[in-house]
């Protein structure tokens, strides 16, 4: 870390990583693994554990190993005006309370830029709560080209074989849950979108995300996933996601394979999600055959938008959810698209008010299956509609 800048970047760091980098085992826990299998994969530039009243401010960091900043069990943490250009994670905020991340730029093509976690790193489950992330930029440019100002885009894939990363994420380590968190005024460029994930028994609740712009989105702009990987002590329960608001989000040049996704599991719906004032423009290209896809459940899988494969909706796919509210949302595409804009499976309570969806002639906007308490109003081209119960319907 150097104050204000990094000087000359070595030529080796200017070279673009391979388009298809080798798959690497990157699990955070190394207990029980052969030493050589994790060598060099858990190194950290700055590591904090069980601290209070810490401020990291006005520095730049280059090629920081597995974590540029790893904070575990830290209370009253401020990270302000920090620039990171790194080969793996940027900031990992794990089981911390009262954290403010502001005015930061994190370039991390191979992993997450700003990642909230609530692992068993302290030996017990502890929530990550009272967190503010504001006025930040996250990107997936080639390593070293953010700090040198060239912003190169030759690398196409991260080590997990999906598009370059560089996003803001909750999870995947999620034993203690995430509570009382706001993300505001952030820019995503050439990166994955926002991911809100609990798969290890934690509860996610009281989340507000607003004023977000995204460009060249490499997977789903929004991914909300409640799963049951259950990494933790025996008997780890299924977690919960409830009371999430996402507003004032715009995304363009979005990967067409993955709509925005809200997905729980059977008997454990994602609850009380509100989406408002959102505009999403996908690249398009989906076929009528794609519209017939029924994505696998994969309840215990590692959570990524690509876990379900290509999605049968081009705009929004919701499965196992309750009390969904969608207001003033516009979805469109750049190339012809023959999937419905919105697909709902196993949803109890959905209100769509003011949805604007681009579509070719003969292609429905909505596809519903096993949906209860559905209401649609103020949708150009469609009449106001109410359904107490729908087994299967398209319109």
N, C-alpha and C positions, 0 to 999 in steps of 0.2 A: 504494500500500500504506500502510495506516495502522495504528498499534498498537492492537489491541484492538477496533476497530470502524470504521464507515465514515461515521457521521453520517447526514444526510438523503440519500436517494437521489433523483436528479432524476426528475421526473414522467414524462419520456419513457422512462425505463427501467422504469417500472412498467407501461407499456402492453404488452399481450400481443403477441408477434410474430404475424405472419399464420399462419393454420392451415396454409397451403401456401406456405411461403417460396420465393422463386425459386431455381432451381438455380444454383449458383455453382461455377466451376472453382476447386478448392481444393488442387491438387497442391502438395506442399511445395517442389519444386524450381522456381525461377523462371528458370533459365538458358534463353535462347533464346525466352522469351515476351515479347510486347510489354509494355512497362512498365505501361501502363494496365490490362492484363488482371489484374494481380496487386496493384494499388495498394491498400494498406491490409490485405492479407490475410496478410502475413508479419510483422506487428508483434508485439513481445514486451514484457511488463512487466519480466521479469527473464530475462536470457540469460547463460549461463555456458558457457565453452568451455575445455577443457584446463586445468582447475583441480584443486586438491587441498584437502581438509580445509575444506569449506564447510558452514556451518550456516545455515538459514533457519528462524526460529522466532518464534511469537507475533505474527503479523501477520494482517490481513484484507485481501483484494484484491477489487476490483470492476471488471467490464468491462475485461478485461485484453488484449483483442486476440486474435491468433491463438494465443498461448501466454501463460499466466500465468507459468509457469516453464519455460524450455527449457534443459536441461542436456545438453551434448554433450561426451563424453570427459572427464567429471568423476569423480574417484576420491575416496572417503570423503566422501560427501554425506549430510547429514541435513536432512530437512524435517519439522518437528515443530510441532504445534498451529497450523497455518495454515488459515485459512478463505478459500475462494475462491468467488466468484459471478461467472461469466464468460460471455462470448458465444461462445467457441470452446474450445480445449483448456485443461485445467487444468495438470497437470504432465506434461511430456514428458521422459522419462529415456532419453537416446539414447547408446548405446555407453558406458555408465557402469559403474563397478565399485564394490562396497562402498557400497551406498546403503540408507538407512533412511528410509522414509516412514511416519510414525506420528501418530496422534491428529489427523488432518486431515479437513476436510469440504470437498468440491468439488462445486459445483452448475454443471453445464455442459450445458444442454439441446440445444445445437447440435453438440456434438462430445464427444470422450472426456474423462473426468475425470482419470484417472491412466493414462498410456499409456507402455509400455516400447517402445523402438525400438532398432534396430541398423543404422543407415543408413550411407551413404558420406559423411556430413557431414564426416568428418575426412580424406577423400580415400582411405581404405582401410577394409576391413571390420574391425570390432572388436565382440566380443561384449558384450552387456549381461548382467552376471553378479554374483552375490553380492548379491541384492536382497531386502530385507524390506519388505513393505507390511502394516501392522498397525493395528488399531483405527481404521479410517477409515470415512467415510460418503461415498457418491457418489449424486448425485441429478440429476433433470432437471426441476426446477421452473422456472417462468417466470423469465427473467433479472431479477435484483435482488430476488426475493421470498424467497430464502433468507436473505440478510443482514438484510432488514427484518422477517423473522419471519412473513410472511403465507403463504408456501409455496403460491403459486398454481399452477394446473394447466390453464391455458387453451390453451397451445401444444400441438399434437398431433404435429407433424412436425418433424424436423431438416431442414437444407438438402438432404440426400441423399434426401429423401422417405420415409425410414423413420421409425419412432417416435423420440421424443426420446432423447438418447444418455446422457451422464452415467455411463459405465461404467468398469471396469478392463479394459485390453486390452494384449496383446502384439502388436506390429506396427502398421500393415502393413509399414513399412520394416523389413526383416528380413534384411539381407545377412549380418550378423555373428552372428546367432543369440542365444539367451537360455538361460542356464545357472545352475543353483543358485539358485532363486528360491522364496520362500515368501510366500503371501498369507493372512492370518489375521485373524479377528475383525472382519469388515467388513460394513457394512450398505448395501444398494442400495435406493433408494426411487424409484419412477417413473423407471426407467432401463432401458437394455439390460443384458444379463447379462455374464458373464465371456467374453472372447474371447481365444483363444490361437491365433495365426496366424503361419505362416511361408510366404511365397510368393515370396521373393527369394533362395533358396539357403541360408539360415541353418538351423542346427540348434537345436531346442528340446529341452532335456533336464533331468531332475532338478528337477521342479516339484512343489511341495506347496501345495495350497489347502484351507483348513479353516475351519470355523466362520463360514459365510456365510449371511446372511439377505437375501431379496429380496422386494419387494412391488411390484405393478403393473409387471411386467416387459414392456417394449415390443417385444422380439424374443425370441430364444432365451435361456434362462437360462444355458446352457453351449454354447459354439461353439468347437470345436477343428478347425482347418482347415490342412491341408498342401496347397498349390497350387503352380503354376508360372507366376506372372506374369513372373518372371525379370528384374525391373528391376535392372540392374547391368551390369558389364562383359560383353562378348560371351563366351558360354560359361558363364554363371552356371548352376550345376547345380540340380537339384531338392534341396530341403532335407530335413529329417527332424524328426519329433516322436516322442519316446520317454521313458518313465519319468515319467508324469504321474499324480499322485494328487489326487483331489478327494473330500473327505469332509465330513460334517456340514454339508450345504447344504440349506436350505429355501427354497422359492419359492412364492408364491401370486399369484393374479390374473395369470396369464401369458398373453401373446398366443397365441391358439390356432393361428395359422398355422404357427408354427415350433416343432417339438419341439427338445429338446436335440440337438445335431448333432455327430458326430465324422466327419470326411470327409477322406480322403486322395485320391490319384489312382492310376490303374492302374499297378501295378508299384512304387508307393511308398506303402505303408500307414502309417497312424498306428499306433505300436507301444506296447505295455505301458502302457495306460491303466487305472487302477483307480478305480472309483466306489463309494463306500460311505457308508451312513447319509445318504441323500438322500431328500427328500420334495418333489415337484413337483405343484402343482395348477394346471391350465390352465382357461381359460374354457370350452373345449369348442366344439361346433358343427360338427365335421368330418363329412363325409358319406361314404357308401360309394363315391361317385365319386372323392372325394379319396384314398381308400385305394388306388385303382388308379393314382395318379400315379407316374411314373418320373422323378424330378428330373434335369435335365440335369447333365452333369459340370462344364462351365465351368472347365476346368483353369487357364486363364490369366486369369480374371476377378478383379476387385477383391473381396476376401473380406468378405462380410457374410452373415448367415443368410438374408436375402431373396434372395440370388443364385440359390438353387435354386427359388424360388417356394414355393407351399404344399407341405408335407411330408406323405408318406403315413402317417406315424406321428404319434400325438398326444403321445407321451412321449419316445421316444429313437429317433433315426435314425442308423445307423452304416453307412458304406460305405468300403471299402478300409481295413481295419484288421486288426491282428494282435495276439493275446494281450490280449484285453479281459477285465477282471474287474469284475463288478457284484455288490455285496453289500449286502443290506438296503436296497433302494431301493423307494420307494412313489410311484406316479404315479396321478393322478386328475383329474377334471374337474368343473366346475360345471353345465354344460349337456350334453345328450346328445351322445355322441361315437361315431362309427361307423368310426373308423380303428383299426387295431391299436395297442396301447400301444408295442410295440417292433418296428422293422423293421431287419433286418440284410441288407446286400448285400455280397458279396465280402469276407467276414470269415473269417480263419483263426485259430481258437482263441478261444472265447468261453465263459466260465463265468458263469452267473447263479445266485446263491445267495441265496434270500430276497427275491424280487421280489414286490411286492403291486401289482396293477394293477386299477383299476376298469374294468368293461366292461359293455355291454349284452348281453342274450342273443343268441347267434348271431354275435357278433363275436369273432374270435381275439385273443389277447393277443400272440402272436408271428407275424411273417411273415418267413420266411427264404428267401434266394435265393443260391445259390453260397456256401454256408457250410460250413466244415470244422471238425472238432473242437469241436462244440457240446455243452455240458452244462448242464442245468437241474435244480435241486433246491430243495426247500423253497419252492415257489410255490403258495399256496392256490388250489385249483381245478384244478391241473394235476399230472399224475404226474411223478415224476422222469424225466428224459429224457436220452439221450445219442445223438448222431449223429456218425459218422465223417465223413460227407459228405452234404450236402443240396443238391439242385439247386433245388427249390422246395417249400416246405411251410408250412402255417399250422396253428396249434393254440392 
